[in-house]
Amino acid sequence: MPDCPRRSKAEIAQRVAADIHDGAYVNLGIGMPTLVANYIATDIDVVLHSENGILGMGPSPDPAHEDFDLINAGKQPVSLLPGGAFFHHADSFAMMRGGHLDICVLGAFQVSETGDLANWHTGEPGAIPAVGGAMDLALGAKQTWVMMELLAKNGESKLVRACTYPLTGMACVKRIYSDLGTLACGPNGLQVIDLVDGLALCDLQSLISLPIARPSAPR
């Protein structure tokens, strides 16, 4: 592993938030993606959605103001911004399946270089599968972004040539935000967007054993 700083979970969340555009309707998946809500710029209008039936979530509430009757899909207490609303689960999934979300940010066990996503089950005996709304989000949102640490606990890359875990969706992931940098993925494979200071592109390619293209030069 190259000797370079890694982005913390909070720093990855900040990096994701920096790419969310004004006016976007965004779903934040369970786990690390929920941190993004704390870093949305205050000078833009972003509407956060939760699949259990909320629009207009704000940052995480401080402990003194937690209301466990107002929770996200991960059962975490959330805040509601002025104009926010909560509604039936079925209506929420109709939004997801109907293409009304601009971006969803999900965690992942594996992402392939062409954008296949595996994030609901490792296939291990005894592991508890947890698909939730991930399939609906991955294929229903206009853009699917993944937020994750690049290496699993055993040191293996979560970025792979082809997923070996059960798939959530095929060719759905557009960007990967990680502790070592940001990458785009698609039919032509991986392309670097940015890397942490001190990490060379060749080092990252060696780490994940996949080719990574540099951004195309503007014409």
Phi, psi and omega per residue, in radians:
M1 nan 2.178 3.126
P2 -1.025 2.573 -3.132
D3 -1.474 1.622 -3.130
C4 -2.619 2.740 3.118
P5 -1.206 2.597 3.055
R6 -1.912 2.626 3.031
R7 -1.270 2.363 3.028
S8 -1.261 2.981 3.101
K9 -1.043 -0.694 3.114
A10 -1.116 -0.696 -3.135
E11 -1.217 -0.616 3.048
I12 -1.125 -0.731 3.123
A13 -1.070 -0.716 3.088
Q14 -1.090 -0.684 -3.131
R15 -1.157 -0.695 3.076
V16 -1.108 -0.852 -3.091
A17 -1.018 -0.589 -3.119
A18 -1.126 -0.390 -3.106
D19 -1.697 -0.046 3.136
I20 -1.413 2.205 -3.019
H21 -1.523 2.765 3.117
D22 -1.035 2.357 3.115
G23 1.512 0.031 -3.064
A24 -1.322 2.505 2.938
Y25 -1.749 2.131 -2.917
V26 -2.306 2.344 2.976
N27 -1.829 2.311 3.088
L28 -1.889 2.094 -3.086
G29 -1.214 3.002 -3.132
I30 -1.172 2.538 3.087
G31 1.621 -2.406 -3.055
M32 -0.933 -0.691 -3.107
P33 -1.022 -0.435 -3.133
T34 -1.098 -0.391 3.132
L35 -1.122 -0.422 -3.083
V36 -1.041 -0.547 -3.124
A37 -1.003 -0.480 -3.093
N38 -1.385 -0.133 -3.019
Y39 -2.187 0.188 3.061
I40 -1.149 2.290 -3.135
A41 -1.051 2.456 -3.087
T42 -1.370 -0.227 -3.107
D43 -1.672 0.167 3.044
I44 -2.189 2.783 -3.102
D45 -1.819 1.812 3.119
V46 -2.111 2.277 -3.122
V47 -1.823 2.021 -3.125
L48 -1.602 2.347 -3.066
H49 -2.022 2.517 2.994
S50 -2.207 2.397 -2.998
E51 -1.188 -0.243 3.051
N52 -1.399 0.031 2.985
G53 1.943 0.888 3.100
I54 -2.359 2.431 2.926
L55 -2.211 2.390 3.072
G56 1.610 0.607 3.079
M57 -1.244 2.622 3.063
G58 -1.947 -2.838 3.105
P59 -1.107 2.883 3.086
S60 -1.049 2.352 3.136
P61 -1.279 2.685 3.027
D62 -1.261 2.747 -3.034
P63 -0.930 -0.556 -3.106
A64 -1.240 -0.290 -3.093
H65 -2.072 0.340 3.086
E66 -1.253 2.385 3.100
D67 -2.218 1.887 -3.069
F68 -1.365 0.085 2.907
D69 -1.555 -0.135 3.102
L70 -2.166 1.659 -3.037
I71 -2.274 2.774 3.043
N72 -1.553 -3.036 -3.081
A73 -1.148 -0.334 3.083
G74 -1.614 0.199 3.117
K75 1.168 0.411 3.065
Q76 -1.646 2.432 3.074
P77 -1.095 2.452 3.136
V78 -2.258 2.895 3.013
S79 -1.782 2.788 3.135
L80 -2.127 2.179 -3.134
L81 -1.350 2.798 3.061
P82 -0.939 2.293 -3.090
G83 1.579 -0.110 3.122
G84 -1.218 2.841 -3.087
A85 -2.611 2.739 2.973
F86 -2.248 2.642 -2.926
F87 -2.768 -3.114 -3.026
H88 -1.133 2.510 3.110
H89 -0.926 -0.731 -3.110
A90 -1.120 -0.673 3.096
D91 -1.130 -0.649 3.133
S92 -1.107 -0.765 3.126
F93 -1.220 -0.519 3.051
A94 -1.119 -0.633 3.053
M95 -1.100 -0.782 -3.104
M96 -1.134 -0.823 -3.069
R97 -1.321 -0.371 -3.083
G98 -1.547 0.091 3.088
G99 1.352 0.469 -3.077
H100 -1.612 -0.053 3.106
L101 -1.758 2.325 3.122
D102 -1.347 -0.686 -3.054
I103 -2.494 2.433 2.831
C104 -2.137 2.518 -3.141
V105 -2.054 2.044 -3.040
L106 -2.161 2.735 2.929
G107 -1.469 3.021 -3.111
A108 -2.718 2.587 2.920
F109 -1.511 -0.665 3.111
Q110 -2.615 2.570 2.959
V111 -2.330 2.322 3.109
S112 -1.482 2.845 -3.117
E113 -1.117 -0.336 3.110
T114 -1.748 0.117 3.014
G115 1.703 0.193 3.005
D116 -1.220 2.540 -3.058
L117 -2.135 2.321 2.993
A118 -2.220 1.920 -3.074
N119 -2.508 0.242 -3.096
W120 -2.063 -0.262 -3.093
H121 -2.839 2.373 3.094
T122 -1.546 -0.177 -3.100
G123 1.407 -0.032 -3.131
E124 -1.248 2.454 3.078
P125 -1.014 2.298 3.129
G126 1.524 -0.217 3.110
A127 -1.224 2.512 -3.099
I128 -1.640 1.983 3.110
P129 -1.225 2.540 -3.079
A130 -2.548 1.309 -3.061
V131 -1.303 -0.639 -3.135
G132 0.907 -2.313 3.117
G133 -1.755 0.275 -3.009
A134 -1.072 -0.721 -3.126
M135 -1.127 -0.745 3.136
D136 -1.124 -0.718 3.135
L137 -1.190 -0.819 -3.048
A138 -1.042 -0.633 -3.086
L139 -1.748 -0.316 -3.094
G140 -1.599 -0.506 -3.129
A141 -1.284 2.638 3.126
K142 -1.185 -0.555 3.044
Q143 -2.393 2.342 3.047
T144 -1.952 2.124 3.090
W145 -1.973 2.521 3.081
V146 -1.949 2.420 3.128
M147 -2.142 2.061 -3.049
M148 -2.854 2.850 2.906
E149 -1.381 2.449 -2.946
L150 -1.241 -0.497 -3.107
L151 -1.958 2.451 3.042
A152 -1.283 3.005 -3.110
K153 -1.075 -0.476 3.123
N154 -1.491 0.080 3.101
G155 1.566 -0.098 -3.140
E156 -1.372 2.590 3.134
S157 -1.254 2.408 3.018
K158 -1.468 -0.225 2.998
L159 -1.594 2.129 -2.978
V160 -2.362 2.854 3.071
R161 -1.179 -0.749 3.083
A162 -2.529 2.371 -3.117
C163 -1.150 2.422 3.063
T164 -1.823 -0.185 3.073
Y165 -1.581 2.816 3.113
P166 -0.995 2.355 -3.048
L167 -1.360 2.508 2.957
T168 -1.581 -0.736 3.136
G169 -2.818 2.712 -3.128
M170 -1.848 2.379 3.056
A171 0.882 0.728 -3.073
C172 -1.889 -0.420 -3.071
V173 -1.440 2.271 3.127
K174 -1.791 -0.575 -3.116
R175 -2.457 2.648 3.088
I176 -2.206 2.087 3.110
Y177 -1.839 2.096 -3.028
S178 -2.346 3.109 3.127
D179 -1.255 -0.242 -3.120
L180 -1.947 -0.133 3.112
G181 2.739 -3.072 -3.109
T182 -2.095 2.316 -3.097
L183 -2.276 2.622 2.947
A184 -1.774 2.613 3.078
C185 -2.420 2.753 -3.092
G186 3.072 -2.860 -3.057
P187 -0.989 -0.501 -3.117
N188 -1.678 0.193 3.096
G189 1.661 -2.685 -3.019
L190 -1.645 2.556 3.055
Q191 -2.412 2.362 -3.109
V192 -1.354 2.414 2.995
I193 -1.827 -0.841 3.032
D194 -2.757 2.779 3.093
L195 -2.259 2.722 3.051
V196 -1.160 2.703 3.140
D197 -1.025 2.365 3.076
G198 1.592 -0.077 3.135
L199 -1.847 2.070 3.103
A200 -1.472 2.651 -3.133
L201 -1.039 -0.673 -3.141
C202 -1.122 -0.587 3.101
D203 -1.172 -0.716 3.119
L204 -1.164 -0.710 3.102
Q205 -1.061 -0.702 3.109
S206 -1.163 -0.645 -3.087
L207 -1.166 -0.681 -3.082
I208 -1.790 -0.101 3.114
S209 1.011 0.684 3.102
L210 -2.419 2.566 3.054
P211 -1.270 2.526 3.104
I212 -2.309 2.172 -3.135
A213 -1.474 2.643 3.002
R214 -1.434 2.783 3.117
P215 -1.026 2.540 3.114
S216 -1.181 2.431 3.125
A217 -1.222 2.395 3.123
P218 -1.118 2.512 3.139
R219 -1.598 nan nan
